Amino acid sequence: MPVITYNPLEGALTVEQKEAIIQGIKKVVGDVAGEKIKKGVWVIINESPEGYFAKRVASKSALPI
């Protein structure tokens, strides 16, 4: 079962926007990995207070960002 975490700023999204994000993420996973995988997707929205995270400025990954 895939678990996908989305981390917006606290209070930035309405309940309706959160639901739309969840459905959109599940749709993308279904389009790419198939309906069987889509049924098991969990999407966690973890709201963070502003100032508790930073942008990544460098990557050592071989994958494009």
DSSP file (Angstrom, degrees, kcal/mol; ACC not computed):
  #  RESIDUE AA STRUCTURE BP1 BP2  ACC     N-H-->O    O-->H-N    N-H-->O    O-->H-N    TCO  KAPPA ALPHA  PHI   PSI    X-CA   Y-CA   Z-CA
    1    1 A M              0   0    0      0, 0.0     2,-0.2     0, 0.0    40,-0.1   0.000 360.0 360.0 360.0 118.7    0.0    0.0    0.0
    2    2 A P        -     0   0    0      0, 0.0    40,-2.6     0, 0.0     2,-0.5  -0.500 360.0-159.5 -70.6 138.8    1.6    3.3   -1.1
    3    3 A V  E     -a   42   0A   0     -2,-0.2     2,-0.5    38,-0.2    40,-0.2  -0.987   8.3-171.1-120.0 122.0    1.6    6.1    1.6
    4    4 A I  E     -a   43   0A   0     38,-2.9    40,-3.1    -2,-0.5     2,-0.5  -0.955   6.1-157.0-117.9 128.6    2.0    9.6    0.2
    5    5 A T  E     -a   44   0A   0     -2,-0.5     2,-0.4    38,-0.2    40,-0.2  -0.908   4.7-167.9-109.8 130.8    2.5   12.6    2.5
    6    6 A Y  E     -a   45   0A   0     38,-3.0    40,-2.6    -2,-0.5    -2,-0.0  -0.974   4.9-162.7-116.7 128.9    1.7   16.1    1.5
    7    7 A N        +     0   0    0     -2,-0.4    40,-0.1    38,-0.2     2,-0.1  -0.731  18.2 165.0-119.1  81.6    3.0   18.9    3.8
    8    8 A P        -     0   0    0      0, 0.0    40,-2.2     0, 0.0     2,-0.1  -0.398  47.7 -83.9 -85.1 169.6    1.3   22.3    3.3
    9    9 A L  B >   -b   48   0B   0     38,-0.2     3,-2.0     1,-0.1     4,-0.3  -0.476  59.2 -89.3 -68.2 145.6    1.4   25.2    5.6
   10   10 A E  T 3  S+     0   0    0     38,-2.8    40,-0.2     1,-0.3    -1,-0.1  -0.339 110.9   8.2 -57.3 129.1   -1.0   25.1    8.5
   11   11 A G  T 3  S+     0   0    0      2,-0.1    -1,-0.3    -3,-0.1    -2,-0.1   0.462  94.0 114.5  80.3   2.4   -4.3   26.7    7.6
   12   12 A A    <   +     0   0    0     -3,-2.0     2,-0.4     2,-0.0    -2,-0.1   0.743  69.6  53.5 -77.3 -22.5   -3.5   27.1    3.9
   13   13 A L  S    S-     0   0    0     -4,-0.3    -2,-0.1     4,-0.0     2,-0.1  -0.882  72.7-135.9-119.7 144.8   -6.1   24.7    2.6
   14   14 A T     >  -     0   0    0     -2,-0.4     4,-2.3     1,-0.1     5,-0.2  -0.418  37.2-104.1 -81.7 168.8   -9.8   24.4    3.1
   15   15 A V  H  > S+     0   0    0      1,-0.2     4,-2.2     2,-0.2     5,-0.2   0.895 124.7  52.6 -59.1 -40.2  -11.4   21.0    3.8
   16   16 A E  H  > S+     0   0    0      1,-0.2     4,-2.2     2,-0.2    -1,-0.2   0.897 108.6  49.2 -64.8 -40.5  -12.6   21.0    0.1
   17   17 A Q  H  > S+     0   0    0      2,-0.2     4,-2.4     1,-0.2    -1,-0.2   0.891 109.4  52.4 -66.2 -39.1   -9.1   21.7   -1.2
   18   18 A K  H  X S+     0   0    0     -4,-2.3     4,-2.5     2,-0.2    -2,-0.2   0.930 110.2  48.1 -61.6 -44.7   -7.7   18.9    1.0
   19   19 A E  H  X S+     0   0    0     -4,-2.2     4,-2.6     1,-0.2    -2,-0.2   0.902 111.1  50.9 -62.5 -41.2  -10.2   16.5   -0.4
   20   20 A A  H  X S+     0   0    0     -4,-2.2     4,-2.5     2,-0.2    -1,-0.2   0.894 110.5  49.4 -64.2 -39.8   -9.4   17.7   -4.0
   21   21 A I  H  X S+     0   0    0     -4,-2.4     4,-2.7     2,-0.2     5,-0.2   0.931 111.1  49.6 -64.1 -45.6   -5.7   17.1   -3.4
   22   22 A I  H  X S+     0   0    0     -4,-2.5     4,-2.4     1,-0.2    -2,-0.2   0.943 114.1  44.5 -58.4 -49.1   -6.3   13.6   -2.0
   23   23 A Q  H  X S+     0   0    0     -4,-2.6     4,-2.1     1,-0.2    -1,-0.2   0.886 113.4  51.4 -65.0 -38.4   -8.4   12.7   -5.0
   24   24 A G  H  X S+     0   0    0     -4,-2.5     4,-2.3     2,-0.2    -2,-0.2   0.913 110.6  47.6 -64.5 -43.3   -5.9   14.2   -7.4
   25   25 A I  H  X S+     0   0    0     -4,-2.7     4,-2.4     1,-0.2     5,-0.2   0.930 112.3  49.5 -63.0 -45.2   -3.0   12.3   -5.9
   26   26 A K  H  X S+     0   0    0     -4,-2.4     4,-2.4    -5,-0.2    -1,-0.2   0.874 109.9  52.2 -62.3 -36.2   -5.0    9.1   -6.0
   27   27 A K  H  X S+     0   0    0     -4,-2.1     4,-2.8     2,-0.2    -1,-0.2   0.931 109.3  48.6 -64.6 -45.7   -5.9    9.7   -9.6
   28   28 A V  H  X S+     0   0    0     -4,-2.3     4,-2.2     2,-0.2     5,-0.3   0.928 112.1  48.7 -60.8 -45.4   -2.3   10.3  -10.6
   29   29 A V  H  X>S+     0   0    0     -4,-2.4     4,-3.5     1,-0.2     5,-0.6   0.923 112.9  48.5 -60.6 -43.7   -1.2    7.1   -8.8
   30   30 A G  H  X5S+     0   0    0     -4,-2.4     4,-1.6     1,-0.2    -2,-0.2   0.904 110.7  50.6 -62.6 -42.0   -4.0    5.2  -10.6
   31   31 A D  H  <5S+     0   0    0     -4,-2.8    -1,-0.2     2,-0.2    -2,-0.2   0.871 122.0  32.7 -63.3 -37.3   -3.1    6.6  -14.0
   32   32 A V  H  <5S+     0   0    0     -4,-2.2    -2,-0.2    -5,-0.2    -3,-0.2   0.909 133.6  24.0 -87.1 -46.7    0.6    5.6  -13.5
   33   33 A A  H  <5S-     0   0    0     -4,-3.5     4,-0.2    -5,-0.3    -3,-0.2   0.603 111.2-104.4-101.7 -13.4    0.5    2.5  -11.5
   34   34 A G     X< -     0   0    0     -4,-1.6     4,-2.1    -5,-0.6     3,-0.4  -0.151  32.4 -77.3 106.7 158.1   -3.0    1.1  -12.2
   35   35 A E  H  > S+     0   0    0      1,-0.2     4,-1.8     2,-0.2    -1,-0.1   0.826 122.4  61.9 -62.2 -34.6   -6.4    0.9  -10.5
   36   36 A K  H  4 S+     0   0    0      1,-0.2     4,-0.4     2,-0.2    -1,-0.2   0.919 110.2  40.1 -60.7 -43.1   -5.3   -2.0   -8.3
   37   37 A I  H >4 S+     0   0    0     -3,-0.4     3,-1.6    -4,-0.2     4,-0.4   0.898 108.9  61.8 -70.2 -40.7   -2.6    0.1   -6.6
   38   38 A K  H >< S+     0   0    0     -4,-2.1     3,-1.4     1,-0.3    -2,-0.2   0.850  95.6  61.0 -54.8 -37.5   -4.9    3.2   -6.5
   39   39 A K  T 3< S+     0   0    0     -4,-1.8    -1,-0.3     1,-0.3    -2,-0.2   0.760 107.2  45.2 -63.9 -24.5   -7.4    1.4   -4.3
   40   40 A G  T <  S+     0   0    0     -3,-1.6    -1,-0.3    -4,-0.4     2,-0.2   0.362  83.5 124.4-101.2   5.6   -4.7    1.0   -1.6
   41   41 A V    <   -     0   0    0     -3,-1.4     2,-0.5    -4,-0.4   -38,-0.2  -0.456  41.7-163.0 -72.0 133.5   -3.3    4.5   -1.6
   42   42 A W  E     -a    3   0A   0    -40,-2.6   -38,-2.9    -2,-0.2     2,-0.5  -0.969   1.9-162.5-111.6 132.0   -3.2    6.4    1.6
   43   43 A V  E     -a    4   0A   0     -2,-0.5     2,-0.5   -40,-0.2   -38,-0.2  -0.972   3.5-165.2-116.3 123.3   -2.7   10.2    1.5
   44   44 A I  E     -a    5   0A   0    -40,-3.1   -38,-3.0    -2,-0.5     2,-0.7  -0.933   6.2-158.3-109.9 123.6   -1.6   11.9    4.6
   45   45 A I  E     -a    6   0A   0     -2,-0.5     2,-0.7   -40,-0.2   -38,-0.2  -0.907  11.5-173.9-101.8 113.9   -1.9   15.7    4.8
   46   46 A N        -     0   0    0    -40,-2.6     2,-0.2    -2,-0.7   -36,-0.1  -0.855  10.7-154.2-113.4  94.6    0.5   16.9    7.5
   47   47 A E        -     0   0    0     -2,-0.7   -38,-0.2   -40,-0.1   -40,-0.1  -0.495  11.0-162.8 -73.6 134.8    0.0   20.6    8.1
   48   48 A S  B     -b    9   0B   0    -40,-2.2   -38,-2.8    -2,-0.2     3,-0.1  -0.936  22.4-112.0-119.6 140.1    3.1   22.4    9.5
   49   49 A P    >   -     0   0    0      0, 0.0     3,-1.5     0, 0.0     4,-0.1  -0.390  50.2 -90.2 -63.4 146.7    3.3   25.8   11.2
   50   50 A E  T 3  S+     0   0    0      1,-0.2   -41,-0.0   -40,-0.2     0, 0.0  -0.314 113.2  32.5 -59.1 138.5    5.2   28.3    9.1
   51   51 A G  T 3  S+     0   0    0      2,-0.2    -1,-0.2    -3,-0.1     3,-0.0   0.414  88.0 102.1  96.2  -1.1    8.9   28.4    9.8
   52   52 A Y  S <  S+     0   0    0     -3,-1.5     2,-0.3    -4,-0.0    -2,-0.1   0.257  82.2  31.6-101.9  12.9    9.2   24.7   10.6
   53   53 A F        -     0   0    0     -5,-0.1     2,-0.3    -4,-0.1    -2,-0.2  -0.981  63.9-149.1-158.1 165.1   10.7   23.6    7.3
   54   54 A A        -     0   0    0     -2,-0.3     2,-0.1    -3,-0.0     3,-0.0  -0.925  28.3 -98.1-135.9 159.9   13.0   24.8    4.5
   55   55 A K        -     0   0    0     -2,-0.3     2,-0.4     1,-0.1    -2,-0.0  -0.473  41.1-111.0 -73.8 148.0   13.4   24.3    0.8
   56   56 A R        -     0   0    0     -2,-0.1     3,-0.1     1,-0.1    -1,-0.1  -0.668  31.7-175.5 -77.7 132.7   16.0   21.8   -0.4
   57   57 A V        +     0   0    0     -2,-0.4     2,-0.3     1,-0.2    -1,-0.1   0.608  64.7  24.7-106.4 -15.4   18.8   23.7   -2.1
   58   58 A A        -     0   0    0      0, 0.0     2,-0.4     0, 0.0    -1,-0.2  -0.996  61.7-159.0-148.7 150.2   21.0   20.9   -3.3
   59   59 A S        -     0   0    0     -2,-0.3     6,-0.0    -3,-0.1    -3,-0.0  -0.992  16.2-168.6-132.7 139.4   20.5   17.3   -4.1
   60   60 A K        +     0   0    0     -2,-0.4     2,-0.1     2,-0.0    -1,-0.1   0.291  57.6 118.7-101.2   6.7   22.9   14.4   -4.3
   61   61 A S        -     0   0    0      1,-0.1    -2,-0.1     2,-0.1     4,-0.1  -0.429  63.7-143.2 -74.0 146.1   20.3   12.2   -6.0
   62   62 A A  S    S+     0   0    0     -2,-0.1    -1,-0.1     2,-0.1    -3,-0.0   0.616  79.9  89.9 -79.8 -13.8   20.9   10.9   -9.5
   63   63 A L  S    S-     0   0    0      1,-0.1    -2,-0.1     2,-0.0     2,-0.1  -0.593  89.0-106.4 -84.7 144.6   17.2   11.4  -10.3
   64   64 A P              0   0    0      0, 0.0    -1,-0.1     0, 0.0    -2,-0.1  -0.394 360.0 360.0 -67.1 147.1   16.0   14.8  -11.7
   65   65 A I              0   0    0     -4,-0.1    -2,-0.0    -2,-0.1     0, 0.0   0.402 360.0 360.0-100.6 360.0   14.2   16.9   -9.2
